Amino acid sequence: MAPKTARARRLGLALRTHREAAGLTLEAAADEISSTRSTLSRYENAQSPVKPATVRALLTLYGVAPDEIAAAVQLAKDARKPGWWVSYSYLLDRRTIDFIALEAEATGIANFEPSVVPGLLQTSDYIRGVMRGGPHTLSDEQVEQRVKLRLDRQQRLTADTPPIFDAIIDEGALLRPVGDRSAMEGQLQHLVKMAELPNITVQVIPLAAGYHRGTRGSLHILEFPDPEDPIIASVETVAGQMILDGPGDLRTCTKIMEHLRTVALSPADSRAKLFQLLKGR
């Protein structure tokens, strides 16, 4: 099963929108192309990859203009291209694969973390500490595989066209030792360095802020380049990443992220806080 990339979601939405505009039910449309209702439903919900030829047949059936059909067919071709994360799929659960696929296409990423440094800003030594303290017992080889995966995810931040990344970190995460003393010192120095990049903003929520709306867990909000792609929110649970795309959930998550930005220190004061923590080590 292919991951639910932003392109796959956009294609599924287009298929459903045009079908409904044509006044056809799933059953009727499926009959016309000798398919089944369940198969067509999976296409529209981005749960199964759809062949470009099938996209062309469906949109022709729906009476869509030739230029729109050509664009959708190209989108189907692009959506079927394997992402860089495919080589790591044996390491990951389905939810995590879906999240990484979406993150790889996002042009805007906001991430709040209450307990650890955001994954996109973690150093290799810090990642090793996180993996060794995780819920699963991993061999040294398995730890190193996960370190490489996370470092590969980070490469977009310094690519030619990087996403905008807003990281909000609870001070408690910066005080919690992960790995040895040198690992934590290196991690804090790395945060200072990454915050200097024009596409990255780092804000720290001080302990003095007390209990706040983000205290319960991590939160991601992803934005995409195409205006037809809605934002996606994701929260981390004991069962892994959970992607939220319902209007109510998105409103709640957006409000929480806005609140976290207001209780966090400014980027300049956050930088001063990082230097303060470094001096105190």
C-alpha positions as CSV (number, residue, x, y, z in Angstrom):
1,M,0.0,0.0,0.0
2,A,1.4,3.3,-1.1
3,P,1.8,6.1,1.5
4,K,-0.8,8.9,1.6
5,T,1.4,11.7,0.1
6,A,0.0,15.2,-0.5
7,R,-0.2,14.4,-4.2
8,A,-2.1,11.2,-3.7
9,R,-4.6,13.0,-1.4
10,R,-5.0,15.8,-4.0
11,L,-5.6,13.3,-6.8
12,G,-8.2,11.4,-4.7
13,L,-10.0,14.7,-3.9
14,A,-10.1,15.6,-7.6
15,L,-11.5,12.2,-8.5
16,R,-14.3,12.4,-5.9
17,T,-15.1,16.1,-6.7
18,H,-15.4,15.4,-10.4
19,R,-17.5,12.2,-9.9
20,E,-19.9,14.1,-7.6
21,A,-20.1,17.0,-10.1
22,A,-21.0,14.4,-12.8
23,G,-23.8,13.1,-10.6
24,L,-22.5,9.6,-10.4
25,T,-22.4,7.3,-7.4
26,L,-19.3,5.2,-6.6
27,E,-21.2,2.1,-7.9
28,A,-22.2,3.7,-11.2
29,A,-18.7,5.0,-11.9
30,A,-17.1,1.8,-10.9
31,D,-19.4,-0.2,-13.3
32,E,-18.4,2.1,-16.2
33,I,-14.8,1.2,-15.9
34,S,-15.3,-2.4,-14.9
35,S,-14.1,-1.9,-11.4
36,T,-15.7,-2.1,-7.9
37,R,-17.1,0.4,-5.5
38,S,-14.5,-0.5,-2.8
39,T,-11.6,0.0,-5.3
40,L,-12.8,3.4,-6.5
41,S,-13.4,4.4,-2.8
42,R,-9.8,3.5,-2.0
43,Y,-8.6,5.7,-5.0
44,E,-10.6,8.6,-3.8
45,N,-9.4,8.3,-0.2
46,A,-5.7,7.8,-1.3
47,Q,-5.6,4.4,0.2
48,S,-4.5,2.7,-3.0
49,P,-2.3,4.0,-5.9
50,V,-4.3,4.6,-9.1
51,K,-2.9,4.1,-12.6
52,P,-2.7,7.1,-14.9
53,A,-4.8,5.2,-17.4
54,T,-7.5,4.7,-14.8
55,V,-7.4,8.4,-14.0
56,R,-7.8,9.2,-17.7
57,A,-10.8,6.8,-18.0
58,L,-12.6,8.1,-14.9
59,L,-12.2,11.8,-15.7
60,T,-13.2,11.3,-19.4
61,L,-16.3,9.5,-18.0
62,Y,-16.9,12.5,-15.8
63,G,-16.7,14.9,-18.7
64,V,-13.6,16.8,-17.5
65,A,-11.8,19.2,-19.8
66,P,-8.7,17.7,-21.6
67,D,-6.2,20.0,-20.0
68,E,-7.5,19.1,-16.5
69,I,-7.3,15.4,-17.5
70,A,-3.7,15.8,-18.6
71,A,-2.8,17.5,-15.4
72,A,-4.4,14.8,-13.3
73,V,-2.7,12.1,-15.3
74,Q,0.6,13.7,-14.6
75,L,-0.3,14.0,-11.0
76,A,-1.0,10.2,-10.9
77,K,2.4,9.5,-12.5
78,D,4.1,11.7,-9.9
79,A,2.2,10.2,-7.0
80,R,3.4,6.7,-8.0
81,K,7.1,7.6,-7.9
82,P,8.8,6.1,-4.9
83,G,10.0,8.5,-2.3
84,W,13.5,8.3,-0.7
85,W,11.9,6.8,2.4
86,V,11.0,3.6,0.6
87,S,14.3,2.0,1.4
88,Y,13.5,2.4,5.1
89,S,9.9,1.1,4.9
90,Y,10.9,-2.2,6.6
91,L,11.8,-0.1,9.7
92,L,8.6,1.8,10.0
93,D,4.9,1.4,10.8
94,R,2.3,2.5,8.3
95,R,1.4,5.7,10.2
96,T,5.0,6.8,10.3
97,I,5.5,6.2,6.6
98,D,2.4,8.3,5.9
99,F,3.7,11.1,8.0
100,I,7.2,11.1,6.5
101,A,5.7,11.1,3.0
102,L,3.7,14.2,3.8
103,E,6.6,15.9,5.6
104,A,8.7,15.4,2.5
105,E,6.3,17.4,0.4
106,A,5.5,20.2,3.0
107,T,6.7,23.7,2.4
108,G,5.8,24.8,5.9
109,I,6.4,22.7,9.0
110,A,5.5,23.8,12.6
111,N,6.5,21.4,15.4
112,F,6.1,21.6,19.1
113,E,7.8,19.2,21.4
114,P,7.4,19.0,25.2
115,S,9.8,16.2,26.0
116,V,12.6,16.0,23.4
117,V,14.3,18.2,20.8
118,P,12.3,18.1,17.5
119,G,13.5,15.2,15.3
120,L,14.4,17.5,12.4
121,L,16.9,19.3,14.7
122,Q,18.4,16.3,16.5
123,T,22.1,15.5,16.3
124,S,23.2,11.9,15.6
125,D,24.4,11.4,19.2
126,Y,21.1,12.7,20.5
127,I,19.1,10.4,18.2
128,R,21.1,7.5,19.5
129,G,20.1,8.4,23.0
130,V,16.5,8.7,22.1
131,M,16.4,5.4,20.3
132,R,18.2,3.5,23.1
133,G,15.7,4.9,25.6
134,G,12.6,4.2,23.4
135,P,9.9,1.6,24.0
136,H,11.6,-1.1,22.0
137,T,14.9,-2.8,22.6
138,L,17.1,-2.2,19.6
139,S,20.4,-3.7,18.5
140,D,23.3,-1.3,17.7
141,E,22.6,-1.9,14.0
142,Q,18.9,-1.1,14.3
143,V,19.8,2.1,16.2
144,E,22.2,3.2,13.5
145,Q,19.6,2.5,10.8
146,R,17.2,4.8,12.6
147,V,19.8,7.4,13.0
148,K,20.5,7.4,9.3
149,L,16.7,7.6,8.5
150,R,16.3,10.7,10.8
151,L,19.4,12.4,9.4
152,D,18.1,11.8,5.8
153,R,14.8,13.4,6.8
154,Q,16.7,16.5,8.0
155,Q,18.4,17.0,4.6
156,R,15.5,19.0,3.3
157,L,16.1,21.8,5.8
158,T,19.4,22.7,4.1
159,A,18.4,21.9,0.5
160,D,18.1,24.5,-2.3
161,T,14.4,25.0,-1.7
162,P,13.9,24.2,2.0
163,P,10.6,24.3,3.9
164,I,9.9,27.0,6.5
165,F,10.4,25.2,9.8
166,D,9.1,26.7,13.1
167,A,10.3,24.7,16.1
168,I,8.8,25.3,19.5
169,I,10.5,23.4,22.3
170,D,9.5,23.2,26.0
171,E,12.4,24.1,28.2
172,G,11.9,20.8,30.0
173,A,13.0,19.0,26.9
174,L,16.3,21.0,26.9
175,L,16.9,20.2,30.6
176,R,16.3,16.5,30.2
177,P,19.6,14.6,29.6
178,V,19.6,12.4,26.5
179,G,22.9,10.6,26.0
180,D,26.0,11.7,27.9
181,R,27.1,15.3,28.8
182,S,28.9,15.9,25.5
183,A,25.8,14.7,23.5
184,M,23.6,17.3,25.2
185,E,26.1,20.1,24.8
186,G,26.5,19.2,21.1
187,Q,22.7,19.2,20.8
188,L,22.3,22.7,22.3
189,Q,25.1,24.0,20.1
190,H,23.4,22.5,17.1
191,L,20.1,24.2,17.9
192,V,21.9,27.6,18.1
193,K,23.5,26.9,14.7
194,M,20.3,25.8,13.0
195,A,18.3,28.7,14.3
196,E,20.6,31.0,12.3
197,L,19.3,29.6,9.0
198,P,16.8,31.9,7.4
199,N,14.1,29.2,7.0
200,I,14.3,28.0,10.6
201,T,12.9,29.6,13.8
202,V,13.5,28.2,17.2
203,Q,11.4,29.3,20.2
204,V,11.6,28.0,23.7
205,I,8.7,27.9,26.2
206,P,10.2,28.6,29.6
207,L,9.3,26.5,32.6
208,A,8.0,29.8,34.1
209,A,5.1,29.6,31.7
210,G,3.7,26.9,33.8
211,Y,1.1,24.4,32.5
212,H,0.1,25.3,28.9
213,R,-2.0,23.8,26.2
214,G,0.8,21.8,24.7
215,T,2.0,20.2,27.8
216,R,0.2,16.9,27.0
217,G,2.1,16.0,23.8
218,S,3.9,16.8,20.6
219,L,2.2,18.5,17.6
220,H,3.0,18.9,14.0
221,I,1.2,21.1,11.4
222,L,2.2,20.7,7.8
223,E,1.4,23.1,4.9
224,F,1.8,22.4,1.2
225,P,2.5,24.4,-1.9
226,D,-0.7,23.7,-3.8
227,P,-3.6,25.8,-2.5
228,E,-5.9,22.8,-3.0
229,D,-4.0,20.8,-0.4
230,P,-5.4,21.5,3.1
231,I,-3.0,21.6,6.0
232,I,-2.4,18.4,7.9
233,A,-1.9,18.0,11.7
234,S,-0.2,15.2,13.4
235,V,0.1,14.2,17.0
236,E,2.3,11.5,18.5
237,T,0.7,8.8,20.7
238,V,2.0,5.6,22.2
239,A,0.7,3.9,19.1
240,G,2.8,6.2,16.8
241,Q,2.0,9.2,14.6
242,M,-1.6,10.0,14.2
243,I,-2.5,12.2,11.2
244,L,-5.5,14.5,11.7
245,D,-7.2,16.1,8.7
246,G,-10.8,16.7,9.9
247,P,-11.9,20.4,10.0
248,G,-12.6,20.3,13.7
249,D,-9.3,18.7,14.6
250,L,-7.4,21.1,12.4
251,R,-9.0,24.1,14.0
252,T,-8.1,22.8,17.4
253,C,-4.5,22.0,16.5
254,T,-4.0,25.4,14.8
255,K,-5.3,27.2,17.8
256,I,-3.0,25.2,20.1
257,M,0.0,26.0,17.9
258,E,-0.9,29.7,17.9
259,H,-1.2,29.6,21.7
260,L,2.2,28.0,22.0
261,R,3.8,30.7,19.9
262,T,2.4,33.3,22.3
263,V,3.7,31.7,25.5
264,A,7.1,30.9,24.0
265,L,10.0,33.3,24.2
266,S,10.8,35.4,21.1
267,P,13.4,33.9,18.8
268,A,16.0,36.3,20.1
269,D,15.2,35.5,23.8
270,S,15.1,31.8,22.9
271,R,18.6,32.1,21.6
272,A,19.7,33.7,24.8
273,K,18.0,30.9,26.7
274,L,20.0,28.3,24.7
275,F,23.2,30.1,25.5
276,Q,22.2,30.3,29.2
277,L,21.6,26.5,29.2
278,L,25.0,25.9,27.5
279,K,26.8,28.0,30.1
280,G,25.1,26.1,32.9
281,R,26.3,22.7,31.7
